[in-house]
Amino acid sequence: EWNRASISDASVVESSYVADGLYAYISEFFACDVCRRNFMSSYDRCSQNRCHRLGSSTEDEDEWKQLVLWLWEEHNDVNVRLKLERKQKEYPQDKKATVVLTRDETWNAKWPSRYDCPACWNTVDAYDDSWDEEIMYKYLRLKYWPVRQDATALQYAQDINAANEIRREEEVSVKKEDWDDDDGDILKHEEMNMYIVLGIPSLGIFTLVVMSVLKQMELDRTGRHKKN
């Protein structure tokens, strides 16, 4: 957006050109050798579908949005990888290859969290890690754009706040359903306990009555009570 607003149309560059420039800078000047090699490897593999998302158009604004989202995805991948490496350090060398992150650990490594931006993620389901492209872009734009109250920023803020409210209401609804299910299970458990508490004495009484009747029938048949 700033690029389009501040320079002439003749100077507008493609999103892929910017990505290539970032690659060149990191490959030549990034101080962290491991970080540099990891990024270059990821870039060369077209990770996050970069080769198809970033193109040569200077008119397609969506490609510029994809550049922002691609960088964000790359950053989250780095966070997840570093978290895994830290976890692997807690295990002996021969066990490191089998170490994996739990779903919660993976989520905790990603940014933004569901708490900070619930609407950035598509559902309240913790097992669904897909994200809302439009809301996520707006969130990133507000976080990293120079602080100023322009009309676009204000509109984005309103959109995100409204979407977050809807998502939080969905979360409350889901939790309520879970609580209702739990209450139902508790009631069923209590009913079963009641049946057990009431049923055992009743069964005992019924057994005594049956035994008494059978004993009386035996006495009537043998006539032992008369002999006595």
C-alpha positions, 0 to 999 in steps of 0.5 A: 500500500505504501509502495503504491501511494508513495512512488510512481506506477513506473517504479512499482515492483512485483511481489516476487521481486521483493521476495527475491530481494529478501532472499538475496539479502539474507543469503549474503548478510544474515549473521546467523548461519543456521538461520540463513541456510534454513531460510534459503532451503525453505525458499528454494523448495517454494515452501508455503506455495510461494512460487504460485502465490507470488507472481510478476503482476504489478496490478494484482493487490492480492499478490502483495497480500500473499507476500505478507502472509507468506512471510508470516507463515515462514515466521511461524514455521521457524517458531515451531521448528525452534520449539521442537529443537528446544524440546529435543535437547531434553532427550538423549541423542538416540531419541531425538529423531522420535521427538515430536510436538504435541498439538498444544505445543505447536499452537503455542509456538504460533502467532497470533494466539487464538486468545489475541485474535480468535477470528484469525483462525477459521474455527474454535476447534483446536484441531483445525489450524486453518486461518482466515486469510482476510482477517489475518492480513488485516491483523498483520497490517495493523500490527506492522503498519506505521502507527497512524489513524488512517481510514483503512486502519480504522476500518480494519480495526472495526472489522477485526473487533467485530469478527473477534466478538462473533468468534468469542460468542461461538467459543462460549456457545461451544463451551456451553454445549460441552458443559451441557454434555458433561452435566448430562453425563453427570446426571446419568452417572447420578441416576445410575448410582441411585439405581444401584443404591435403591436397587441393591436393598430392593434386590436383597429384600426380594431375595429374602421373600423368594427364599421364604416362600420357597422354604414355606413351600418345602415345609408344606410339601414335606410336612416337617413343620407338622411333625415338629 
